[in-house]
Amino acid sequence: MLASLNHVDLRFGPQEVLKDVTWAIQEGECWGVIGRNGAGKSTVFKLLLAQLEADAGTVVRPTKERGIRMGHYAQDLVPETQGSVLEEALAAFGDVERLQHEMRDLEHRMGEAGADLADVMARYETVTEAFERLDGFSIRARAESILQSLGFAASDFERPVETLSGGQKSRVMLAKAILQGQDLLLLDEPTNHLDLPSLRWLEDFIQATDATVAVISHDRYFLDKIATEILELELGRSRVYEGNYSEFMEKKEQELELLERHYEQQQTYIKKQEEYIRRNIAGQNTKQARGRRTHLSKLDRIQKPLQDRRKVKFSFPETQRSGDVALVLENASVGWGGKPLYAPVEQLQIKRGQKLGIVGLNGTGKSTLLKAVAEEIPFITGRARLGSQVKLGYFDQHHKNLDQRNTVFQQIHGVNPQAVKQDVLGFLAKFQFRGDDVDKPVTALSGGERARLSIATLIRQGVNLLLLDEPTNHMDIPSMEAMEDTILSFSGAAIVVTHDRYLLGRVADSLLRIHEGKAELREGGYEDHQAWVDLDLGAEDEAGSVEPEPPKKVEKKPEPPVKAAPAAKALSPAKPQGPIDKDKQRAVKRFEKHVAEAEAKVGELEARLASIQKEMATMDPAGWQAFSAKLDAQKGLEADLAYAMSDWEAAQGALEEAQR
């Protein structure tokens, strides 16, 4: 085991950030770490890096003393040196750099004839041997290769780091982390400053590396490609899932459905008991009624599950239906200073209901084209012509259509002041603004919340053609899913500029790629033209428009469902009413026995699981081998508990059928 958190709690003042978080990182794994903004993802990394100390629980850290070579990347890291790009990438290998500088100095001195030449030669031989022992030559070659893969040319290697842009500095720090992390890589949002070729390289590198990797990311397509395990942080608590992001989503939905059933069963039971108590508390059965009231007061009640996962349940019909053609581009090109960025698009029609994705490298003119269509800048050549009855709405990355003086409610109500309050609240709920959220000032909203409110404003204004420029930038995954649901539910046409491949795969039914001075249209979505979009042109030449490889499946034992045994214990059946049917009575008793046996098994496994978790909480963090063995035992018990819960559910279903 390389590192772990064991029942960790952490507070920042009165705020409880982490609650009983447990996570173990084993060799050969690749973890995707997900959760809403503020859920504690970066905090977990900081605990492993000794930048924070836990208030409770134990942390096993991946230290040099344990022989672990770790690399860490975060967007707020600053360069260590004032040197060149290559020197900064190699800064972690101080001994290697020192030896290399001494070698160069000795080489210079060798060129100067003198009496000390023999001593210089002897020292040069010693230094060279030490340099080779530390893989000095291969480290430098690896650094240059990684930097080139992340978008740097060979001519950039000697550029001073201080002259780089913020994004370029981030890529240097990522290269440095990859060089360091020969055993373990902790990467916090590594894809934010990467173009598609660099992103594809990083995916391939992570899939091929022998190092263990843990990645905090909101890029769901990236997580599908690289993750073998998922750590979800939600409301400060941790949950571990086997597989990639798509498999996590399936399992999460199944858990929520199971928990919902258990919640509803418990609520039915509670209502029956409360009705019995109400009818009998003052009658002959008062003793039994009081007993049931005591039982209810001690019942471990299941909280109602939050069903906020991706489920499209709404639509945005056009306020004013447009003609069949929403937009036409005629001999259109855009650019700056009178120079076009690509050859004119001779004729392109966007039809009502169509969802067009515009893709290409940075600087090719994608956002510029949207600005020209929105009449914020002129076309270099040609024009854009709106179809009949088309009302255009432009979503830019700065959300200029929001009034900073408004609250969320005021922003939407101001579009149509005659609208009743309930109508406005119902509309806002579709964009995940509920309860106190509707009274938040626009100035207090997060980036994702501002984006949702911006597009809500456009749709409320009755637009039937949406221009969306990077609509999911700076969003967490739930906000991205809400944005995708919005685009899918919009019945008008939409043109979307995005680097988010998952969004492209969900919403785009046609693609316009701007590349090497040309704009080319293809019908179909991202998965129909993946190599073409990702500029993996060699793969397309060999196999045409290739299908993406399916995510690797990992055969693992099933995850235990959310703890719900109390609901099972609460569901003792009431005695059947009406004439006695002896066969039915015997069947009911038989199934009652099965339910009781299943409940007992669940209770036994829960007790054993609680016991082993208690042992783990008191173990010495230094004894990581013993802790790893206990962790394996815990995983086995959790799998057994999952099967036991499934058996209980089947027995309970059979009992309910027999009682009918």
C-alpha positions as CSV (number, residue, x, y, z in Angstrom):
1,M,0.0,0.0,0.0
2,L,1.4,3.4,-1.0
3,A,-0.8,5.7,1.0
4,S,-4.1,5.7,2.9
5,L,-6.6,7.7,4.9
6,N,-8.3,5.8,7.7
7,H,-11.5,7.2,9.2
8,V,-10.2,10.7,8.9
9,D,-12.1,13.8,10.1
10,L,-11.1,17.4,9.3
11,R,-12.5,20.7,10.3
12,F,-11.8,24.3,9.2
13,G,-13.1,26.2,12.2
14,P,-16.8,25.3,12.7
15,Q,-17.0,23.8,9.2
16,E,-16.7,20.0,9.0
17,V,-14.9,19.4,5.7
18,L,-14.2,15.6,5.9
19,K,-16.2,13.0,7.9
20,D,-14.9,9.5,8.5
21,V,-13.0,9.4,5.1
22,T,-11.3,6.1,4.3
23,W,-9.2,5.6,1.2
24,A,-6.3,3.2,0.4
25,I,-4.0,3.6,-2.6
26,Q,-2.5,0.3,-3.8
27,E,0.2,-0.3,-6.4
28,G,-1.0,-0.4,-10.0
29,E,-4.3,1.4,-9.5
30,C,-5.5,4.5,-11.3
31,W,-7.9,6.6,-9.2
32,G,-10.4,9.2,-10.4
33,V,-11.3,11.5,-7.5
34,I,-14.6,13.3,-8.1
35,G,-17.1,15.4,-6.2
36,R,-18.8,18.8,-6.3
37,N,-16.7,22.0,-6.0
38,G,-15.8,22.3,-2.3
39,A,-16.4,18.6,-1.5
40,G,-12.8,18.2,-0.2
41,K,-10.9,16.6,-3.2
42,S,-7.8,18.8,-3.0
43,T,-8.0,18.6,0.8
44,V,-7.5,14.9,0.6
45,F,-4.4,15.4,-1.5
46,K,-3.1,18.0,1.0
47,L,-3.5,15.5,3.8
48,L,-1.4,12.9,1.9
49,L,1.2,15.6,1.2
50,A,1.4,16.7,4.9
51,Q,0.2,20.1,4.0
52,L,-2.7,19.6,6.5
53,E,-3.1,17.4,9.6
54,A,-6.2,15.4,10.3
55,D,-8.3,16.1,13.4
56,A,-9.1,12.4,13.8
57,G,-8.1,9.2,12.2
58,T,-4.8,8.2,10.7
59,V,-2.9,9.1,7.5
60,V,-0.2,6.9,5.9
61,R,1.8,9.2,3.7
62,P,3.9,8.4,0.6
63,T,7.2,9.6,1.9
64,K,10.8,9.3,0.6
65,E,11.7,7.5,3.8
66,R,9.4,4.7,2.7
67,G,11.2,4.6,-0.6
68,I,8.2,6.1,-2.6
69,R,9.1,8.4,-5.5
70,M,6.1,10.7,-5.7
71,G,5.1,13.5,-8.1
72,H,2.4,16.1,-7.4
73,Y,0.7,18.5,-9.7
74,A,-1.7,21.3,-8.8
75,Q,-2.6,24.5,-10.7
76,D,-1.3,26.8,-7.9
77,L,2.2,25.4,-7.9
78,V,4.9,27.9,-8.7
79,P,8.3,27.3,-10.3
80,E,11.2,26.5,-8.0
81,T,13.9,28.2,-10.2
82,Q,14.4,31.3,-12.3
83,G,16.0,29.2,-14.9
84,S,14.9,27.7,-18.2
85,V,12.0,25.4,-19.0
86,L,14.2,22.4,-19.0
87,E,16.0,23.4,-15.8
88,E,12.7,23.8,-14.0
89,A,11.5,20.4,-15.2
90,L,14.7,18.8,-13.9
91,A,14.8,20.9,-10.7
92,A,13.6,17.9,-8.6
93,F,16.7,16.1,-9.6
94,G,19.1,18.5,-7.9
95,D,22.0,16.0,-7.6
96,V,21.8,15.2,-11.3
97,E,21.8,18.9,-12.3
98,R,24.7,19.7,-10.0
99,L,26.8,16.9,-11.5
100,Q,25.9,18.0,-15.0
101,H,27.0,21.6,-14.3
102,E,30.3,20.3,-12.8
103,M,30.8,18.1,-15.9
104,R,30.5,21.1,-18.2
105,D,32.9,23.1,-16.0
106,L,35.4,20.3,-16.1
107,E,35.1,20.0,-19.8
108,H,35.9,23.7,-20.2
109,R,38.9,23.4,-17.9
110,M,40.2,20.4,-19.9
111,G,40.5,22.7,-22.9
112,E,42.9,24.9,-20.9
113,A,46.4,23.2,-20.9
114,G,47.9,23.1,-17.5
115,A,49.7,21.0,-14.9
116,D,46.5,20.0,-13.2
117,L,45.1,18.3,-16.3
118,A,45.4,14.8,-14.8
119,D,43.5,15.8,-11.7
120,V,40.8,17.4,-13.8
121,M,40.5,14.2,-15.9
122,A,40.3,12.1,-12.8
123,R,37.6,14.3,-11.3
124,Y,35.7,14.3,-14.6
125,E,35.7,10.5,-14.7
126,T,34.3,10.3,-11.1
127,V,31.6,12.9,-11.8
128,T,30.6,11.2,-15.0
129,E,30.2,7.8,-13.3
130,A,28.0,9.3,-10.6
131,F,25.9,11.1,-13.2
132,E,25.4,7.8,-15.1
133,R,24.5,6.0,-11.8
134,L,21.6,8.5,-11.3
135,D,20.4,8.0,-14.9
136,G,21.4,11.6,-15.7
137,F,21.4,11.1,-19.5
138,S,18.0,9.3,-19.6
139,I,16.3,11.8,-17.2
140,R,17.2,14.7,-19.5
141,A,16.0,12.8,-22.5
142,R,12.8,11.8,-20.7
143,A,12.2,15.5,-19.7
144,E,12.7,16.7,-23.2
145,S,10.3,14.0,-24.6
146,I,7.6,14.8,-22.0
147,L,7.9,18.6,-22.6
148,Q,7.5,18.1,-26.3
149,S,4.4,15.8,-25.7
150,L,2.9,18.6,-23.7
151,G,3.2,21.2,-26.5
152,F,6.7,22.6,-26.1
153,A,9.1,22.9,-29.1
154,A,12.8,22.1,-28.7
155,S,13.5,25.8,-29.1
156,D,11.4,26.4,-26.0
157,F,13.6,24.4,-23.7
158,E,16.0,27.3,-23.0
159,R,13.3,29.9,-22.6
160,P,13.3,31.5,-19.1
161,V,10.3,30.2,-17.1
162,E,9.4,33.7,-16.0
163,T,8.6,34.6,-19.7
164,L,5.9,31.9,-20.0
165,S,2.2,32.3,-19.9
166,G,0.2,30.9,-17.0
167,G,-0.9,27.9,-19.0
168,Q,2.6,27.2,-20.2
169,K,4.0,27.3,-16.6
170,S,1.3,24.8,-15.6
171,R,2.4,22.4,-18.3
172,V,6.0,22.7,-17.2
173,M,4.9,21.8,-13.6
174,L,2.9,18.9,-15.0
175,A,6.0,17.6,-16.8
176,K,8.0,18.0,-13.6
177,A,5.5,16.0,-11.6
178,I,5.4,13.2,-14.2
179,L,9.3,13.0,-14.0
180,Q,9.2,12.8,-10.2
181,G,6.3,10.3,-9.8
182,Q,7.9,7.1,-10.8
183,D,5.9,5.3,-8.0
184,L,3.0,7.6,-7.3
185,L,1.4,10.5,-9.2
186,L,-1.1,12.9,-7.5
187,L,-2.6,15.1,-10.2
188,D,-5.1,17.9,-9.4
189,E,-7.0,19.0,-12.6
190,P,-4.1,18.2,-15.0
191,T,-6.1,18.6,-18.2
192,N,-7.2,22.3,-17.9
193,H,-4.3,23.8,-20.0
194,L,-3.9,20.9,-22.5
195,D,-4.9,20.9,-26.1
196,L,-6.3,17.7,-27.6
197,P,-3.0,16.2,-28.8
198,S,-1.4,16.8,-25.3
199,L,-4.5,15.4,-23.6
200,R,-4.4,12.3,-25.8
201,W,-0.8,11.8,-24.9
202,L,-1.5,12.2,-21.2
203,E,-4.3,9.6,-21.4
204,D,-1.9,7.1,-23.2
205,F,0.9,7.8,-20.7
206,I,-1.3,7.1,-17.7
207,Q,-2.7,3.9,-19.2
208,A,0.9,2.7,-19.9
209,T,2.8,3.9,-16.8
210,D,3.8,1.5,-14.1
211,A,3.3,4.3,-11.5
212,T,0.1,4.4,-9.4
213,V,-2.0,7.5,-10.4
214,A,-4.7,9.5,-8.5
215,V,-6.4,12.2,-10.6
216,I,-8.8,14.9,-9.5
217,S,-10.7,15.8,-12.6
218,H,-14.1,17.0,-14.0
219,D,-13.3,15.7,-17.4
220,R,-15.6,12.7,-17.6
221,Y,-14.3,11.4,-20.9
222,F,-10.7,11.5,-19.5
223,L,-11.9,9.6,-16.4
224,D,-13.5,7.0,-18.6
225,K,-10.3,6.4,-20.4
226,I,-7.9,6.2,-17.5
227,A,-9.6,5.3,-14.2
228,T,-9.8,1.8,-12.7
229,E,-11.2,3.1,-9.4
230,I,-13.4,6.0,-8.4
231,L,-13.3,7.9,-5.1
232,E,-16.4,10.0,-4.7
233,L,-16.5,12.7,-2.0
234,E,-20.0,13.8,-1.2
235,L,-21.1,15.9,1.8
236,G,-17.6,15.3,3.3
237,R,-17.9,11.5,3.2
238,S,-16.0,9.1,1.0
239,R,-17.3,6.2,-1.2
240,V,-15.2,3.9,-3.3
241,Y,-16.3,2.3,-6.6
242,E,-14.5,-0.2,-8.9
243,G,-14.3,0.8,-12.6
244,N,-14.2,4.0,-14.6
245,Y,-16.6,7.0,-14.5
246,S,-19.4,5.4,-16.6
247,E,-19.4,2.3,-14.4
248,F,-19.5,4.5,-11.3
249,M,-22.5,6.3,-12.7
250,E,-24.3,2.9,-13.2
251,K,-23.5,1.7,-9.7
252,K,-24.4,5.0,-8.2
253,E,-27.8,5.0,-9.9
254,Q,-28.4,1.4,-8.6
255,E,-27.5,2.4,-5.1
256,L,-29.8,5.4,-5.2
257,E,-32.7,3.2,-6.5
258,L,-32.1,0.6,-3.8
259,L,-31.9,3.2,-1.1
260,E,-35.0,4.8,-2.4
261,R,-36.9,1.5,-2.2
262,H,-35.6,1.0,1.4
263,Y,-36.6,4.5,2.3
264,E,-40.1,4.0,0.9
265,Q,-40.5,0.6,2.7
266,Q,-39.5,2.2,6.0
267,Q,-41.8,5.1,5.5
268,T,-44.7,2.7,4.8
269,Y,-43.8,0.7,8.0
270,I,-43.6,3.9,10.0
271,K,-47.0,5.1,8.8
272,K,-48.6,1.7,9.7
273,Q,-47.1,1.8,13.2
274,E,-48.2,5.4,13.8
275,E,-51.7,4.5,12.7
276,Y,-51.8,1.5,15.1
277,I,-50.5,3.7,17.9
278,R,-53.1,6.4,17.2
279,R,-56.0,3.8,17.2
280,N,-54.8,1.8,20.2
281,I,-53.0,4.2,22.6
282,A,-56.1,4.8,24.7
283,G,-57.7,1.3,24.3
284,Q,-57.2,-2.2,25.3
285,N,-54.0,-2.6,23.4
286,T,-52.4,0.5,25.0
287,K,-49.4,-1.6,26.2
288,Q,-48.6,-2.8,22.7
289,A,-49.1,0.8,21.3
290,R,-46.7,2.2,23.8
291,G,-44.2,-0.5,22.9
292,R,-44.4,0.4,19.3
293,R,-44.0,4.1,20.1
294,T,-40.8,3.3,22.0
295,H,-39.6,1.2,19.1
296,L,-40.3,4.0,16.6
297,S,-38.4,6.5,18.8
298,K,-35.3,4.3,18.6
299,L,-35.6,3.4,14.9
300,D,-32.6,4.4,12.8
301,R,-34.4,6.3,10.1
302,I,-33.1,6.4,6.6
303,Q,-32.7,9.9,5.1
304,K,-34.6,10.5,1.9
305,P,-32.1,10.0,-1.0
306,L,-31.2,13.0,-3.1
307,Q,-32.1,12.0,-6.6
308,D,-30.0,14.7,-8.3
309,R,-28.3,12.5,-10.9
310,R,-28.6,13.0,-14.6
311,K,-32.2,12.5,-15.5
312,V,-33.8,14.7,-18.2
313,K,-37.4,15.3,-17.0
314,F,-38.1,18.7,-18.6
315,S,-38.1,20.5,-21.9
316,F,-37.9,24.0,-23.2
317,P,-40.3,24.4,-26.1
318,E,-39.7,27.4,-28.5
319,T,-41.7,30.4,-27.3
320,Q,-41.9,31.3,-31.0
321,R,-41.4,28.5,-33.5
322,S,-38.8,29.3,-36.1
323,G,-38.7,28.1,-39.7
324,D,-37.1,24.9,-40.7
325,V,-33.7,26.7,-41.3
326,A,-32.4,28.6,-38.3
327,L,-29.1,29.9,-39.7
328,V,-27.3,30.1,-43.0
329,L,-23.6,30.9,-43.4
330,E,-22.8,32.2,-46.9
331,N,-19.1,32.5,-48.1
332,A,-18.3,33.3,-44.4
333,S,-14.9,33.6,-42.9
334,V,-13.7,35.4,-39.7
335,G,-10.3,36.7,-38.5
336,W,-8.5,39.7,-37.2
337,G,-6.8,42.6,-38.8
338,G,-8.5,41.9,-42.1
339,K,-6.9,38.4,-42.4
340,P,-9.2,35.3,-42.4
341,L,-8.3,32.4,-40.1
342,Y,-9.6,29.9,-42.5
343,A,-11.1,29.6,-46.0
344,P,-14.6,30.8,-46.4
345,V,-17.5,28.5,-45.6
346,E,-19.4,28.6,-48.9
347,Q,-22.8,27.4,-47.7
348,L,-23.8,25.9,-44.3
349,Q,-27.4,25.5,-43.0
350,I,-28.2,25.0,-39.4
351,K,-31.8,23.6,-39.1
352,R,-34.3,23.9,-36.3
353,G,-33.5,21.5,-33.5
354,Q,-30.0,20.8,-34.8
355,K,-27.1,20.6,-32.2
356,L,-23.9,21.6,-34.0
357,G,-20.5,21.2,-32.2
358,I,-17.6,23.3,-33.3
359,V,-14.2,21.8,-32.6
360,G,-10.5,22.5,-33.3
361,L,-7.3,23.7,-31.6
362,N,-7.1,26.9,-29.7
363,G,-6.7,30.0,-31.9
364,T,-8.3,28.5,-35.0
365,G,-11.4,30.8,-34.9
366,K,-14.1,28.9,-33.2
367,S,-15.2,31.5,-30.7
368,T,-14.5,34.2,-33.3
369,L,-17.1,32.6,-35.5
370,L,-19.7,32.8,-32.8
371,K,-18.9,36.4,-32.1
372,A,-19.4,37.2,-35.8
373,V,-22.8,35.4,-36.0
374,A,-23.8,37.3,-32.8
375,E,-22.9,40.5,-34.6
376,E,-20.3,41.5,-32.0
377,I,-17.5,41.6,-34.7
378,P,-17.8,41.8,-38.5
379,F,-17.1,38.9,-40.9
380,I,-14.0,39.1,-43.0
381,T,-16.0,37.8,-46.0
382,G,-19.6,36.7,-46.5
383,R,-22.3,36.8,-43.9
384,A,-24.7,34.9,-41.5
385,R,-28.4,35.0,-42.3
386,L,-31.0,34.1,-39.7
387,G,-34.0,32.0,-40.7
388,S,-37.6,33.0,-40.4
389,Q,-38.8,33.9,-36.9
390,V,-35.4,33.2,-35.4
391,K,-34.4,34.9,-32.2
392,L,-30.7,34.5,-31.3
393,G,-29.1,34.2,-27.9
394,Y,-25.4,34.3,-27.3
395,F,-23.8,32.7,-24.3
396,D,-20.2,33.9,-23.8
397,Q,-17.7,32.8,-21.2
398,H,-18.0,36.1,-19.2
399,H,-21.9,35.9,-18.8
400,K,-22.4,39.5,-19.9
401,N,-26.2,39.0,-19.9
402,L,-26.3,38.9,-16.1
403,D,-27.1,42.0,-14.1
404,Q,-24.7,42.1,-11.1
405,R,-27.3,44.0,-9.1
406,N,-29.8,41.2,-9.2
407,T,-30.5,38.1,-7.1
408,V,-31.1,34.8,-9.0
409,F,-34.9,35.3,-8.7
410,Q,-34.7,38.9,-9.8
411,Q,-32.6,38.0,-12.9
412,I,-35.3,35.7,-14.2
413,H,-38.3,37.6,-13.0
414,G,-37.0,40.7,-14.7
415,V,-37.3,39.0,-18.1
416,N,-41.1,38.9,-17.7
417,P,-42.2,41.0,-14.7
418,Q,-45.8,39.9,-15.2
419,A,-44.9,36.2,-14.4
420,V,-46.2,34.8,-11.1
421,K,-43.7,33.9,-8.4
422,Q,-44.4,30.1,-8.6
423,D,-43.8,30.1,-12.4
424,V,-40.4,31.7,-11.9
425,L,-39.5,29.3,-9.1
426,G,-40.5,26.3,-11.2
427,F,-38.4,27.5,-14.1
428,L,-35.4,28.1,-11.9
429,A,-35.7,24.6,-10.4
430,K,-35.0,23.2,-13.9
431,F,-31.6,24.8,-13.6
432,Q,-31.0,23.5,-10.0
433,F,-31.8,26.7,-8.2
434,R,-34.0,25.8,-5.3
435,G,-34.7,27.0,-1.8
436,D,-32.4,29.6,-0.6
437,D,-30.4,29.5,-3.8
438,V,-33.0,31.7,-5.6
439,D,-32.2,34.6,-3.2
440,K,-28.4,34.5,-3.8
441,P,-26.9,37.7,-5.3
442,V,-25.5,37.2,-8.8
443,T,-22.1,38.5,-7.4
444,A,-22.0,35.6,-4.9
445,L,-22.5,32.8,-7.5
446,S,-19.9,30.3,-8.4
447,G,-18.7,30.0,-12.0
448,G,-21.0,27.0,-12.7
449,E,-24.0,28.8,-11.1
450,R,-23.4,31.9,-13.2
451,A,-23.2,29.8,-16.3
452,R,-26.5,28.1,-15.5
453,L,-28.2,31.4,-14.7
454,S,-26.9,32.9,-17.9
455,I,-28.4,30.2,-20.2
456,A,-31.6,30.3,-18.1
457,T,-31.9,34.0,-18.9
458,L,-31.5,33.4,-22.6
459,I,-34.1,30.6,-22.7
460,R,-36.5,32.7,-20.6
461,Q,-36.1,35.5,-23.2
462,G,-37.6,33.1,-25.8
463,V,-34.6,32.6,-28.0
464,N,-34.7,29.7,-30.4
465,L,-31.1,29.7,-31.6
466,L,-28.4,29.3,-28.9
467,L,-24.7,30.2,-29.5
468,L,-22.8,28.6,-26.6
469,D,-19.1,29.4,-26.1
470,E,-17.4,26.8,-23.8
471,P,-20.6,26.4,-21.6
472,T,-19.1,23.9,-19.2
473,N,-15.8,25.8,-18.4
474,H,-15.0,25.8,-14.6
475,M,-17.9,23.6,-13.7
476,D,-18.1,20.6,-11.5
477,I,-19.6,17.4,-12.8
478,P,-23.2,17.9,-11.5
479,S,-23.2,21.4,-13.1
480,M,-21.9,20.0,-16.4
481,E,-24.7,17.4,-16.4
482,A,-27.3,20.1,-15.7
483,M,-25.9,22.1,-18.7
484,E,-26.1,19.0,-20.9
485,D,-29.7,18.3,-19.9
486,T,-30.5,21.9,-20.7
487,I,-29.1,21.7,-24.2
488,L,-30.8,18.4,-24.9
489,S,-34.1,19.7,-23.6
490,F,-33.9,22.9,-25.7
491,S,-36.1,22.4,-28.8
492,G,-34.5,25.1,-30.8
493,A,-31.1,25.0,-32.6
494,A,-27.8,25.2,-30.7
495,I,-24.2,25.8,-31.8
496,V,-21.7,24.8,-29.2
497,V,-18.0,25.5,-29.1
498,T,-16.4,23.1,-26.6
499,H,-13.3,21.1,-25.7
500,D,-15.5,18.8,-23.5
501,R,-15.6,15.5,-25.3
502,Y,-18.2,14.1,-23.0
503,L,-20.6,17.0,-23.7
504,L,-19.9,16.6,-27.5
505,G,-20.7,12.9,-27.2
506,R,-24.1,13.6,-25.5
507,V,-25.5,16.5,-27.3
508,A,-23.9,17.1,-30.8
509,D,-25.6,15.5,-33.8
510,S,-23.2,17.2,-36.3
511,L,-19.7,18.6,-36.1
512,L,-17.8,21.5,-37.7
513,R,-14.0,21.1,-37.4
514,I,-11.7,24.1,-38.0
515,H,-8.2,22.8,-38.8
516,E,-5.3,23.9,-40.9
517,G,-7.1,26.8,-42.5
518,K,-10.3,24.8,-43.4
519,A,-13.7,24.4,-41.9
520,E,-15.3,21.0,-42.6
521,L,-18.7,19.7,-41.7
522,R,-19.6,16.1,-40.9
523,E,-23.0,14.7,-39.9
524,G,-23.0,12.5,-36.7
525,G,-21.7,12.8,-33.2
526,Y,-18.3,12.7,-31.5
527,E,-18.1,8.9,-31.3
528,D,-18.8,8.7,-35.0
529,H,-15.8,10.8,-35.8
530,Q,-13.5,10.6,-32.8
531,A,-10.2,10.3,-34.6
532,W,-11.1,13.2,-36.9
533,V,-12.1,15.5,-34.0
534,D,-9.1,14.5,-31.8
535,L,-6.8,15.1,-34.8
536,D,-5.6,11.5,-34.6
537,L,-5.3,11.6,-38.3
538,G,-3.1,8.5,-38.7
539,A,-5.7,6.4,-37.0
540,E,-8.4,7.7,-39.3
541,D,-6.3,7.1,-42.4
542,E,-5.9,3.5,-41.4
543,A,-9.4,2.7,-40.3
544,G,-11.6,5.5,-41.5
545,S,-13.8,7.0,-38.9
546,V,-13.0,4.7,-36.0
547,E,-15.1,3.8,-33.1
548,P,-13.6,4.6,-29.7
549,E,-12.3,1.7,-27.7
550,P,-14.8,0.7,-25.0
551,P,-13.6,1.5,-21.4
552,K,-11.8,-1.4,-19.9
553,K,-14.0,-3.5,-17.7
554,V,-12.5,-4.6,-14.4
555,E,-14.0,-7.8,-12.9
556,K,-14.5,-7.0,-9.3
557,K,-16.8,-8.0,-6.5
558,P,-20.0,-5.9,-6.3
559,E,-20.0,-2.8,-4.1
560,P,-22.0,-3.1,-0.9
561,P,-25.3,-1.1,-1.0
562,V,-25.8,1.8,1.2
563,K,-26.4,0.6,4.7
564,A,-30.1,0.0,5.1
565,A,-30.5,-3.0,7.4
566,P,-32.6,-0.9,9.9
567,A,-35.2,-0.7,7.2
568,A,-35.3,-4.4,6.9
569,K,-35.7,-4.9,10.6
570,A,-38.5,-2.4,10.6
571,L,-40.5,-4.3,8.0
572,S,-42.0,-7.1,10.2
573,P,-45.3,-7.9,8.5
574,A,-48.6,-7.3,10.1
575,K,-50.8,-10.3,10.7
576,P,-53.1,-11.0,7.8
577,Q,-56.7,-9.8,8.1
578,G,-59.9,-11.7,7.1
579,P,-60.7,-15.5,7.1
580,I,-57.7,-17.7,7.9
581,D,-56.2,-19.5,4.9
582,K,-53.9,-22.1,6.5
583,D,-51.9,-22.7,3.3
584,K,-51.3,-19.0,3.0
585,Q,-50.5,-18.8,6.7
586,R,-47.9,-21.5,6.4
587,A,-46.3,-19.8,3.4
588,V,-46.2,-16.5,5.2
589,K,-44.5,-18.1,8.2
590,R,-42.0,-19.8,6.0
591,F,-41.1,-16.6,4.2
592,E,-41.0,-14.7,7.6
593,K,-38.4,-17.2,8.7
594,H,-36.4,-16.5,5.5
595,V,-36.6,-12.8,6.1
596,A,-35.5,-13.3,9.7
597,E,-32.5,-15.4,8.7
598,A,-31.5,-12.9,6.1
599,E,-31.8,-10.1,8.6
600,A,-29.6,-12.0,11.1
601,K,-27.0,-12.6,8.4
602,V,-27.0,-8.8,7.6
603,G,-26.7,-8.0,11.3
604,E,-23.8,-10.4,11.8
605,L,-21.9,-9.1,8.8
606,E,-22.5,-5.5,9.9
607,A,-21.2,-6.3,13.3
608,R,-18.0,-7.9,11.9
609,L,-17.5,-5.0,9.5
610,A,-17.9,-2.5,12.4
611,S,-15.4,-4.5,14.4
612,I,-12.7,-4.6,11.7
613,Q,-13.2,-0.9,11.1
614,K,-12.7,-0.2,14.8
615,E,-9.5,-2.2,14.7
616,M,-8.2,-0.3,11.7
617,A,-8.9,3.0,13.4
618,T,-6.5,2.1,16.2
619,M,-3.7,0.5,14.1
620,D,-0.2,2.0,13.9
621,P,0.0,3.9,10.5
622,A,3.6,2.7,10.1
623,G,2.4,-0.9,9.9
624,W,1.1,-0.5,6.5
625,Q,1.3,-4.2,5.6
626,A,-0.9,-5.2,8.4
627,F,-3.3,-2.4,7.6
628,S,-3.4,-3.5,3.9
629,A,-4.4,-7.1,5.1
630,K,-7.2,-5.6,7.2
631,L,-8.3,-3.5,4.3
632,D,-8.6,-6.6,2.1
633,A,-10.6,-8.3,4.8
634,Q,-12.9,-5.3,5.0
635,K,-13.5,-5.4,1.2
636,G,-14.4,-9.0,1.4
637,L,-16.9,-8.4,4.2
638,E,-18.4,-5.5,2.2
639,A,-18.9,-7.8,-0.8
640,D,-20.5,-10.5,1.5
641,L,-22.8,-7.8,2.9
642,A,-23.9,-6.8,-0.6
643,Y,-24.9,-10.4,-1.3
644,A,-26.7,-10.7,2.1
645,M,-28.6,-7.5,1.4
646,S,-29.6,-8.9,-2.0
647,D,-30.8,-12.1,-0.3
648,W,-32.8,-10.1,2.2
649,E,-34.4,-8.1,-0.5
650,A,-35.5,-11.2,-2.4
651,A,-36.9,-12.8,0.8
652,Q,-38.8,-9.6,1.6
653,G,-40.3,-9.5,-1.9
654,A,-41.4,-13.2,-1.6
655,L,-43.0,-12.5,1.8
656,E,-44.9,-9.5,0.5
657,E,-46.1,-11.6,-2.5
658,A,-47.3,-14.3,-0.1
659,Q,-49.2,-11.8,2.0
660,R,-51.3,-10.6,-0.9
